[in-house]
């Protein structure tokens, strides 16, 4: 063990450190070392917070509740309110857009559709740039400032880019984003343009962009803000704290999230686990991940696990078979080689959750039924309700259990999809067994197309009558 690693290992337990999650390695690194994967074994890193020390702090929950009424910018942020659990000193140059503080909605129509008595939706699309990415970007960009980075970069299917671009603008840092050309919703791209990012459209898919990003990791002036970066996860884990606070600390039975690059599921897993280890909750919710059928490497891996592996998380696969040509209309999660799959799988195994796939048709109809609850989300977010319906039908979620879905992005992130669904013009490309391209139409169960109505009172009343 090198001197530096040995010294940092000694500090573990008394101060936050970065630790490799591979049990056989578990190397420890200082909190201000600019690394993204373990320099020793290449494994994923995570931040270890000195929880033992925090156990001595009285009334943490009360302290957090009181902060919600304060005007200190750090208290107004739904992330920095929980700063005892963040790896930053009190004088950190916090870059915030007052992220978090997102609503938790009852969704009775979606519940009925899914076969449940009740369903609650945590709408992370109500963040400043309209996706859940903001809760992680506030901490990642604050760390970039601390490290003295000149440029922040990310690969993205659109939302990470929009979020990073906004936080970089607040921090007056240069921002460069790598996007798969022609595969990003125009609304997301428009956000990044407005926030002044340098936009590099790459001839390739998201996984190609991610590979290029990892090649930039050794440039000291460049800081990577993808969720491989453990400081992103630290901000995103606070969603678990906020959700628990909104439930008066009653632990949900199930928390269900979409899966793409797997940062979100990893972060929620970490957040709930820290609350349990602190003694603020006494059990963990089951965390389940839903993937789109055409972009589902982790669901495939999970389906292939043997039940003893599922029962005890000791037996952990080393490799994941990537999906070479991922496809889904839910472009946010069109990802074939998720970087954070190990952390996400660990969260699911630890909590006895599930990882399953849903079809394009199921995603589209689930999105529309969420809309009927008066709650708009983007397609990737709707995988949750589609997945919950499937898990309920399979007896893996029971009708009376408390079930929470995390909606990750706002409905206006992808207006073309919405409009095409309701007008009956949505379709997706697939490949026949003979290898030919084939377009499959989505026939929406909840279509709601506009109709042309004459400019008279009678015509309007007739239209209302016909739709009763
Ligand atoms: N939902 C939305 C709306 C997303 O934008 C993403 C990921 C996910 C779900 C999946 O979350 O990657 O943490 O498993 N979007 C990334 C991006 C990849 O670049 O915006 P994950």
Boltz pocket constraint, residues with backbone or C-beta under 6 A from the ligand:
constraints:
  - pocket:
      binder: B
      contacts: [[A, 131], [A, 155], [A, 156], [A, 157], [A, 158], [A, 159], [A, 160], [A, 161], [A, 227], [A, 258], [A, 259], [A, 260], [A, 261], [A, 262], [A, 263], [A, 264], [A, 265], [A, 332], [A, 333], [A, 378], [A, 380], [A, 381], [A, 408], [A, 409]]
      max_distance: 6.0
